[in-house]
Amino acid sequence: MLAYYENPTWELRTYYNGTINMPGFSIIGGYNDAAMATTHDTNRCTFPKYDELCKTPTSQNFSLSYYGPDLKAFHLDTSGMTFGNSWDDLVLQVNVSCMFVWLSLASRLSVLIILDNNLVLQRSYLEQAVQTPYLFSAMYDSRIEDLPNAIDCGLISLTEIPALASSTFKFTSAYITDEKGKIDLSSATEACRNVYEKAFELKNPPYTAYTFHIASMPISDATLCDTNLNPAAQCVMQSILRVDKPVIAGMESVPGVERAEIWLNVAAIVGGVQFLCWFAQGLL
């Protein structure tokens, strides 16, 4: 019985909340790829309605192990912000510019020459298609302190979004509690173990993960943002965050068998043995 108790399992729960905590949200650019847009400054931020301003995102130089040290990120401070209605939305507008590379068959050779034989860049241009300018977005528990390490360790993922579009993120929330150590971190680096352990130590509410789907529509004329045509060219990228459902899923690691159930099983076994002894004595 003790072995079952010490072998934890996941228990799934569902919560209905009148308000939903705003996730942390970041826009990240600057990766060494000619198709990646360049972020400049914040144009506008509103929440929960279009005429109510929110905190201006902070700009930060950003370093990730895979993408390098030259990234630039806009982080939106969402602490204390909650969605009270399904029609509340956060609108973030960021000024961007792009260097367009059009991939006609005639231009592919010149493209590779322009890219200076950089294999990381060349791999992006082997297909016969126009490379749509993009940026990275990240949605995460706003209490996470070390965002670069959380991304490098896989706790938070990056999602590509079109740079010259309005993208609507409809998200759902999930609480994750792992007090019983169901997630095996034995093969993780010390830095990654620290990231996960600190995340699962969060309380009231527990660590919150976010999933979302995106719908995008173009809002900027590509030729107006092309720095090849105008070095000072800038356009606007817009992100809109909305709650998909007011229901929050929950995952909690719990003992494989509750203590009360163990004692009930033990009592049943003892009672069964006593009955057999009494029955055997009656036969003698």
SULRA-V922966 format. One record per pair of residues at least 24 apart in sequence whose ideal C-beta (glycine too) atoms are under 7 Angstrom apart, sorted by the first residue. I is the first residue (numbers start at 1). GAP is how many residues later the second one is. Records with the same first field share a line. If there is no record, write none. Layout:
I=GAP ; GAP
This chain:
1=256 ; 261 ; 264 ; 265
4=252 ; 253
5=250 ; 251 ; 252 ; 254 ; 257
7=249
8=172 ; 174 ; 245 ; 246 ; 247 ; 248
9=245 ; 247
10=172 ; 241 ; 243
11=241 ; 243
12=238 ; 239
13=237 ; 239
14=233 ; 235 ; 236
15=233 ; 235
16=230 ; 231
17=229 ; 231
19=63 ; 64 ; 65
20=62 ; 63 ; 153 ; 223 ; 226
21=61 ; 184 ; 187
22=56 ; 59 ; 60 ; 61 ; 68 ; 120
23=55 ; 116 ; 117 ; 118 ; 119 ; 148 ; 187
24=52 ; 54 ; 116 ; 117 ; 118 ; 120
25=51 ; 53 ; 114 ; 216
26=47 ; 48 ; 49 ; 50 ; 111 ; 112 ; 121
27=46 ; 47 ; 67 ; 108 ; 110 ; 212
28=34 ; 43 ; 45 ; 107 ; 108 ; 110 ; 130
29=42 ; 43 ; 106
30=40 ; 41 ; 42
31=36 ; 37 ; 40
32=36 ; 88 ; 89
33=88 ; 91
34=65 ; 67 ; 81 ; 87
35=66 ; 89 ; 96 ; 98 ; 99
36=97 ; 98 ; 99
37=59 ; 60 ; 61 ; 96 ; 97 ; 98 ; 126
38=58 ; 59
39=33 ; 35 ; 55 ; 57 ; 96
40=55 ; 56 ; 57 ; 194
41=54
42=32 ; 52
43=50 ; 51 ; 52 ; 193
44=49
45=47
46=45
47=34 ; 43
48=40 ; 41
50=41
54=36
57=35
62=86
63=85
64=84 ; 87 ; 88
65=87
78=64
79=63
83=160
86=157 ; 160
89=151 ; 152 ; 153
90=151
91=147 ; 149
92=147
93=143 ; 145
94=143
95=139 ; 141
96=67 ; 129 ; 138 ; 139 ; 141
97=128 ; 130 ; 136 ; 137
98=35 ; 65 ; 127 ; 128 ; 129
99=128 ; 129
100=122 ; 126 ; 128
101=24 ; 30
102=28
103=25 ; 26 ; 27 ; 28
132=30
133=30 ; 31
134=26 ; 27 ; 28 ; 29
135=26 ; 28 ; 102
136=24
137=24 ; 102
139=30 ; 32 ; 71 ; 73
140=70
141=61 ; 66 ; 67
143=59
144=55
146=49
149=42 ; 46
150=45
153=39 ; 42
155=40 ; 41 ; 44
161=53 ; 55
162=54
163=74
164=54 ; 55 ; 56 ; 58 ; 61 ; 71 ; 73
165=51 ; 52 ; 53 ; 54 ; 72
166=50 ; 51 ; 53 ; 72 ; 74
167=47 ; 49 ; 72
168=46 ; 47 ; 72 ; 74
169=43 ; 45 ; 70 ; 71 ; 72
170=42 ; 43 ; 72 ; 74
171=39 ; 40 ; 41 ; 70 ; 72 ; 73
172=39 ; 72 ; 73
173=35 ; 37 ; 75
174=34 ; 35 ; 74 ; 75 ; 76 ; 77
175=30 ; 31 ; 33 ; 73 ; 75
176=24 ; 30 ; 31 ; 33 ; 75
177=29 ; 75 ; 76
178=75
179=74
180=73 ; 74 ; 75
182=71
